[in-house]
């Protein structure tokens, strides 16, 4: 998928960097050049995109979801296909998943924060259900938490596509089995109430820090959703308000007809609890309720009938919700008309008959009671009492008197991690201790699971599939301390993770630090320094360029080599350097010039005038000498500068020089005291008097 980075889809959406990977698609951060905004681009995996029927349903469902507009739903902007890539463009969310948020909070949230989050989830579901869209995969992993505490539900409609037209529990469903509704687990018809069940599981997990059902396999967990009742949240966390527990358990009712009839109905109870945490919301659905005596049903905009277009009968609900709803009552038969009064004599006769009948019914009832009390238990099958084995070893359990006397067999299942029980102690049993079972071959079997030792709080993820930037984000999200090391590699691309310590899957304890080695690219090939000695400066420059080296040139007088030849180098020839390194060479300026310091002398006596007359006196000849000055070249980034030196305004030196020399000598000849002025690139650099 990395090959997509930099690609422009439909001449509009630029793919910038990968931000996430899922089972169905890869998510990239991108830019919408038409609207100049950052977006999330979800590209379908190739194996899914090759299924034409899947692509059709994906586009239909995604376009329907694009019609949703709600502050608690991740917005879908566009659904398209470009260059054989099927993709959707969504709102870019800067946040973490609800699952990550719970992990950071130690696994569970306060009931106040849980209430804040579940209300937002139900508002999102209410909006979607009212438009005929069922999510089908509500779980903390699909819910984003923003920095301001706002929730956004993601992947609306996508889960529906992956499970559409499937009547069995697929592997996709098994991936979310801890949050799946019983009807989904059975492969039955589902409606909006399936989302309500999953939301109830999310609320249960937020409140208790535990999932309602655990098992050795996805199928085992799914079966529990169908046949079991979870522990009460208040049994796990007594501080949870009773009303919030009631809302949670009603949302998670395994019988869809005893669940909330709509997201709005659940929202009404949540809002009532929010206003008054002491509100009485307890409920006890009557499993033996006469179906002919159905209570008033509340049919809302997002009730199951509106979701299924009336294809499925709406079950009775024990809660009435507020809002814009229609109250539908079943018509009951009119009561019979009163019979005209009979004469008083006839009335008294019937009174005697009724009294006699009542006495007879009473006597019959007493007889039935006595018979059932004395003889009723005789026909009942024998029962076994299942002992509590938790905390024992299997060896201890098989020797218990209750196990031996009842001929109960103990079957050991797979070990499971436990922080509560020591390794080897029984942490779970089926059936539970204290239950009564029929005395049968099947009833005399108890399946137990022993502790595999403390549950690892965190395991080391595989970072070798990421760039360093992606790996760093992953480690920070997991609150793992890390140390980065760089290493050259020919096999691993630059800035990608080479290896890690500890290895993938290693259990991490609090305070552990992991080390990640990151590729700096292919290792640099060393360069052998050529022999520059005795070469001309021009030849040395060509040799350095071919070798991939840089030269720094210095000058010095030398009586052995003529001007322009290399007389020294550092480092020496055949030394190995990295490509692009600098070698310093010294170039001969030739022999050092001889400076005359002896003044010329005039004759002590002026020559006589041949004419004998008085002649004009000749002035003495002036003395001259040569002195060397040094001109410092600027080191401000210029590679070459023009240097000019004047003596009392007369140019005595002018030449272009490379600044790598740093300082150059200039020999000037003069007499007496003269003003020296130095110009660099036409600008006066310094001026001072010089005595010759």
N, C-alpha and C positions, 0 to 999 in steps of 0.2 A: 504493500500500500504506500510505501514511501515514494514510489515513482509518481504519485499523484501530486506531490508538493510542488507548487509553482504553476500547476495546470489551471487554465481558465475555462470554466464550464459555461456553455452557452454564451460565451463572450461577455460574461457578467460576474460570475462568482469565482474569485481567486482562492485556491487552496493554499493555506499558509503553513500550518503545522498540525500534526496529529495530537489530539487531546484525550482520546479514549478508544477502547476496543470492546466490542460486545460479541455475543454469539451470532448476531444477525448482521451487524454492520460495523464499520469503523467510522469514528467521528473525528472530523477535522475542524480546526478553527479557520475561518475564511473571511473574506471581505466582499461585500456586495458593492461593486463599483458604481452601479446605477444609483443607489441610494446612499452610498458612502457610509456604510455601517458594518460593524463586525457581526458575523453570523456563525452558527454551527452548521456544518455540512455533513450529513450522515450518508455514507456511500454503502450500498448493499454489497455483501460478499459475493464473489463471483459464482459460487455454487448455487446461491439462491437466485441470482440474477439470470441464470440460464434457464430457469423454469418460467415459461411464458405465462402459465396460469397464475403462478405466484405473483409475477410482475403486474399482471392485470389487477388482481385483488389488492396488491400493495398500493397501486396508484389510486384505485377507487376509494379504498379506506382512508388513505392519507389525505386525499382531496376533501373527503367528508370531515376529517379532523381539522383541516385547515379552516373550516367554517367556525370552529370553536373560538371564542374570544372571552377569556376570563383571567383575572390577575393571578389565579392559583393554578393555571395550566400553561405549560411551555408552549409558546405560540409556534405554529407551523406556517412558514411564509410561502414556500414554493415546493412543488413536487414535479420532477422532470427527469429526462433521460438525455444524456449528451455523451457522444463518443463511446457508445456502448456501456455507459455507466448510469445506473439508476440511483438517484439520490433525492434526498429531501433537505430543504433549507429551513432551519429552525432558529428560534431565539437563542442567543449565546448566553448561557447562565454562568455567572462568576460565583461559584459556591461549591458545597460538598453534598454528598447524598445524606439522606436521613440515617442510613445505616452507619456511615462514617461519623456522623454527629453523635449517635448513641454510643459508638465505640469510644469517642473522645470523652464522653461523660461517664465512662465506666460501665456501659451496657444498658443502663436504664435512665429515665428522666423523671423529674418531679411530676406529680399529677397535674400541677398548674401548667407546666410546659407541655405535657402530653395533651391536655385539653386544648391549649392554644393551637397545637399542630393538627389534631384530629378535626377540629372545626374547619380549618382551611382545606383539609383533604375532602371532607364531606361537601363543602361548597363546590369544589372542583367536580366531584362526582355528580352532584345535583345538576350542575350546568350541562355536563356531558350527557347524562341520562335523559334530560329533558329534550335533547336533540337526537335521541335514538342511538347513542354511542355507548357501548360497554367497554371498559378498559380490559378486563380479564386477567390482568397481571399486576394488581396492586401489591406492592411490597416496598420496604424502605429503600431498596436499591434503585427504584424508579421515581423517587421523590427527592427533589433538590431543596436544600436549605440555603437561603441567601443570608448575607451578613446581618440584615436588619430583622431576621427572624421570619421572613416571609417564606412560605412553602410554594413550590411549583411541581405539579405532577407531570411527569414526562411519559413519552411513548404511548400516548392515547392512540388507539386504533391499530398500532403496530402489533401488539400482542393478539389482537383480534384476527389480524391477517394470518399470523403464524398458526392459529388454531382453527381457522375457519374450515367448515365442512369436515371436521374430524370428530368422530363419535367415540374415540378411545383416548385414554390418557397417554399423550405422546411424550417423547423425551423432553420436548420444550416445556410441557406442563410439569414434568418431574423436576425440572430445574428450579421451579418456584414452589415445590410441593409443601413447604412449611406454611404457605399463605393461601393454598388452593382451597376452594370451597368444596363441600362434599359432593355436590352435583357435578362439578368439574372433574373430581376424582373418579366418579362413576362413569363419566363420559355422557352424562345426561344433558337434556336441554337446560340452558342457563339464561338468566335474565339479569336485571340490574341488581337484584339481591345478592348475586354472586360477588359483585364488587363490595357490597356492604359487609359480607362475611370476611373478605380479605382485609378490609379496613379495620374490622373488629380485631383481627389477629395482630395487625400493626399496633393498634391501641394497647392490646394485651402486652405486647413485647415492650412498648415504651414504658408502661406502668410497672412491669415486673422485672424487666431485663432478661426475661426468658421467653422462649417460644412455647406455645401451648402443647405441642406434641413433638417428641423426638423419637428416632428409631434407627435401626441398623441400616435401613435402605429407604430410598424414596417411596417404594411401594408400601413399606411398613408404616411410614408416616401418613400416607394417603389413606390407608385403611383406618387409622385412628381418627382422622377427620370425619370418616363416615360413621364409625361405631362408638367412639369414646366421647366422654365429657371432660374438659380440661379442669385442672385445679382452679379453685376460685382465686382471683387475683389477691383478695384480702388474706387468704391463707399464706400467700407468699410475702405480701407487703401489707401489714395491718393498717398502715397509715392511709391507704387508699380509701376515699370516701365511698360509702355504701352505694350512693346513687350512681357514681361513675362506674362502679363495679357492675351494677345492674345494666347500665347501657352497654358495657363491653360484652357481657354474657348474652344479652339479647341479640346484639349484632352477630355473635358467633353461634347462634342456635343452629344445630346441625339440620333440624327440620326447617326447610325453607319457609314453611307456612307459619312458623313461630318467630321468624326473624322480622326485623323492621321491614315494612312494606315498601319503603322508599328512602332515599338519602334525605329528603326533606323531613320525613318523620323522625329520623335519627337526629337531624340538626335541631329539630324542635326540642327534643329532650336534652341535648347538649347545651342549648341556649338557656333552657329552664334551670339546668344544674349550674351553669355559669352565673346566673343571677342569684341563685340560692343553693349553695352546696348542700344544705340540709333538706332539700326537697325529697319527698318520698316517691321514688320511681321503681320500687320493687314490683316484680311481676311473677306470677306462677301460672303459666298456661295450663289449661285443663286438658290433658290428653284424651279424656273420655267425653269431651263436649259433644252434645248432640248435633250432628251436621245439619239437621233441619232447623236448628235454633241459632243461626249465625248472627253475630252482632253487627252493628252498623260498620260498614267499610268505608275508608277514606281513600278516594281515588285521586291522586295528585298528578301533576304534569309529568313527573318522572316515575310514576308507579310502574310495576311490571307489565300491566296491560298496555300502557302506552309504548313501552319499549318493544313488546312482542306483537304490537298491532292487534291485540285482542286474541291472539292465538292460544293463550294459556289462561286458565281461570285464576283469578286473584284470590289468594287464601285469606281467611279471616285474620284480623290483627287485633290485639288487645289494647293497642294504643291509638288514640285519636290524635291527629296532628292538626296544627293550625296552618293558616295561610290560605291561599286561593285554592280551595278544594271543593269537591262536590260530594255531598253526603248521599250515599245510595243505600236505601233500606229495602230489605226483602218484604214483599207484600205478604201479610199473614191473613188467614181466613177470618171472616167476620164471626164474632161470637154468636152462638145460637140464640134465637129469639126466646124470650121468657114465655113459658106456658101459662095460660090463664089459671088463676087460683081454683083449686078443687074445694069442694065442701070440707068443712072441718072434720067430719067423720073419716073421710078418705085419707086426709093428712095424717091422722093419728095411726091408722093402720100401717101406712108406709113408714112411719117413725119406728114402730115396733119391729118391722122387717129389717130396717137398716141397722138397728141396734143389735139384733140377733146376728146379722152378718158380720158386724164388727167384732163381736165376741168370738165368732167362729174363726175369723182371720187371726185374731190375737192368739188363740189356742194353737192354731197351726204354726204360727211363727215361733211360739215357745218350743214346740216339738222339734222344729227344724234346728233351732239354736242348740237344744240339748243334744240332739243327734250329732251335729257337727262338732260340738265341743268334746263329746265322749269318743265318737267313732271317726271323726273327720280326718284325723291324722293317720289313721291306719293305712289309707291308700296312698299316701304321699311317698315319693321315693326318698331313700336315705340321702343325707347330705354330709359333705366333708367340710371341716373348718380349716381354712388355709392359714398357717402360722406366718408371722412376720419374720422374714429371714434377713432383712437389711442389716448390714454391719457385721454379719457372720462370714466366715470362710465356707466354701462348699463342704469341706471336710467336717466342720462343726454342724452344718445344716443337716447332713444326711444322718447324723446320730441323734437328732432331736427325737424325743418321745412321740411328739405329735406326728412327725414324719414317718417314724417306724410303725407306730400303732395303726395308722391309717393307710399303710402300704403306699405312700406317695413317692413318686419317682422325681428326681431333680435332674433337669436337663440344662447343661451350661451353654449359653449363647456367647456371642462375641464380646470380648472385653470392651469397656467404654471408659474414656477419661473421666476422672472425678476429683474435685478439690475437697469434697466432704469426707470421702471414705479412703482408707489406705489401700494400697495396691493389694489385690487378692481378695478384698472384702466385697460382699454382694451389695451392689448399688441399685439394682432394679430387679423386680420379679413380676411374673405374670402367671396366674392371677395375683392381685395385691393381697398383702396380709390382712386378715380379719374378714375376708369375704367368704361366702358360703357357695359351694358348688355341688352339683349332683355327683353321687357316688357312681362314677363310671370310669372306664379305662382312660378316656380323655381327661376327665376331671381330676385324675390322680397324677397328673403331670404338671410340674411347676418349672417354668423356664426362667433361669436367673442370668444376670449379667454381672460379672465381677469388675472391680475397678482396675483400670490399666495405669493407675497413678495420676498425679495432678495433671489437669488439662493445661496444655501449653497456651499461655495468654496470646502469644504471637509467634508466627513462623516466618522465616526469612523468605521473601518472594524472589522469583527469578528476575534478575535485573539485566541479564545479558541480551534480552530482546529489546532493550530501550536505548535511546540516546541518553547522554548524561543529564540533559535537561529534564527528560521524562522520568528517569530514575530518581532524580533529586526530588521531584514533586511527589512521586510514589512514596519515598521514604519519609518525607515531611508529613504527608497525610496519615501515615501509620505511626507518627511520632517516634521514628527510629533514628538514633544518633548515627552519624556517618563520618567517614574520613575519605577524601578523594586522593588517589594516587594516579599520576600520569605515566604512560608507558608507550613506547613506539610499537607498532604492530603492522605487519604486512597483510595479515588476514582480516583484521577488523578495521572498519572505516573510521576515519577521524571523528572524535567526539562521541563514539559509541562505547558502551561498556564491554570490556574484555572479560573480566571475571570478578568474583566477589568472595568475600570471606566474612561470615560463614556461608556455606553452600545453601542452595535453595532447599526449603523445607525444614531447616534447622530451627529448633525451638529457641526463642529469644527471651531472656529475662530482663526485668527492668534495669536500665542503666547500661545494657550491652551496647557496644559500638561496632558497627560494621565497616569494613574497608572495601572500597570500590575502585577498581583499576580502569582508567579511561584511556582510550587510544589517542595518541597524538599523530596518528598516521604512520605511513611507512618510515622506517628508520633512515636517517640521513647517511648518504654514502660519503666516507671520508675522502678528502682531496689531498693529494701529495704535492707538497710545495716544490716548484721547479728550482733549478739552480740559476739564479739571476746574475751571479757574479760574472764579471767581464763582458756582460751583455750591454748593448746601448740602451738608453732609456726607452726608445721606441720599441725595440725588441722585447724589453722587459714588460712593457704594457701589453703587447700582443700575447705573450706567454701567460700573463696573469688572467687575461680575459678568457683564453681558451681553458684554463684550469678552473674557472669560476671563482677566482679570488680578487680581492681589491688591493690596490697599492697605495701606500703613503710614502711620498718621496721627500728625502732630505738631501741637502747639498753640503759638500765639504771639499777643501783644497787637498790635493794629493799630488805628490811629486812623481808617482809611479805611473798612474793611468791618466790619459788625456781627458779633457773635459767631455762630459756626456756619457761616460761609462760607469756601470755599477761597481762600486768598490766594497759594499757591505750589505747584508740582508739579515732580517730578524722576523721569524725564526729561520733556522738553517734549512738548506735544501733537504728534501726527502722527509721532512716533518709532515705528519698527517693533521689536517685541519678540517673543520666543517665547511661545507660549501658557503661561499660568501664571506669568509673570514678575511682579515686585513693583514698584509705583510708589509713591513717597513723596509725600504731600500734606501741606501745612501749613494748619491751620484757624484762623481768627481767634477770639481770646477777647474781642474788643472793645477799647476804649481801656484803657490801663493806669491803674489806680486811683491817685488822689492821696493820698499819706500825709502827715498833719499831724504835724509834729515840734515845733510851738510849744506850750510848757506854758501852761495857764491861770493867771492871777495873781489873788491876793486883794487887797483894799484894804489899803493900808499901815497905815491906822489903823482899828481896829474901830469900828463905829458906836456912838455913845453910847447908853447906856440911856435911853430917854425918861423913865423913872421917876426918873433921877438916881442910882439906887442902883448897886451893883456888879453887873454882869451876868456870865453864864457865857461864857467865851472860845470862839469858833467855831473848829473845827479847819480847817486849810488843805485846799482841794480837791486830790484826787490827780490826776496827769497820766496819760493813756493814749495809746497809739500803735498803728499797724498795721505788722506785719512779714510778709514772705513767706518761707515755708520750702519746700523741695523734697522730695517723697516719692519715693524710688526704688521702682519696681514690680518684683516678682520676674520673672525670665526662665527659669522652670523648666518651661515647657510649658503653664501655665495661660493661657487666653485672656482671662479677666476675673477681677478680684479686688475685694473689698469693702474700701474704705479708710476708716478713722475716725481723726480727730485730736482729742485732748482737751487742755484747758488747765487744769491743777490739778484734773483729774478731770471737768471739764465739757466735753461734746462741742461742738466748734466747727466740725467739718467731718465729713461722712459721705456717701460716694457710691461707686457701683460704676464701675470704670474698666477699659478694655481695656489689657492688658499691652503692646500694641504702642506705647503712649506712652513706655514705659521710665521716664520721670520726669515727675511732675506738680507744678505750683506750687500752694501753698495759702496764702492770705492770712488771718492771724489777728490779732485786736486784743486788747491787754491792757496792763497797767501793772505797773511794778516788775519783779520776777523771778518768773516762773511756770514750772512744770514742764510741758513738752510731751511727750505720749506718742502714738506712732503704732501703729495696729493694722492688720494685713493679714489679711483673712478671719478676724477675731476673735482672732488671735494677736498678742501684743505683738511689734512689730518693733524699735522703738527708743524711748528716753526720755532727755530731756536738759533742763536749765534754759535758759530764754530770757529775756534782759533786754529790756524794752520802754523 
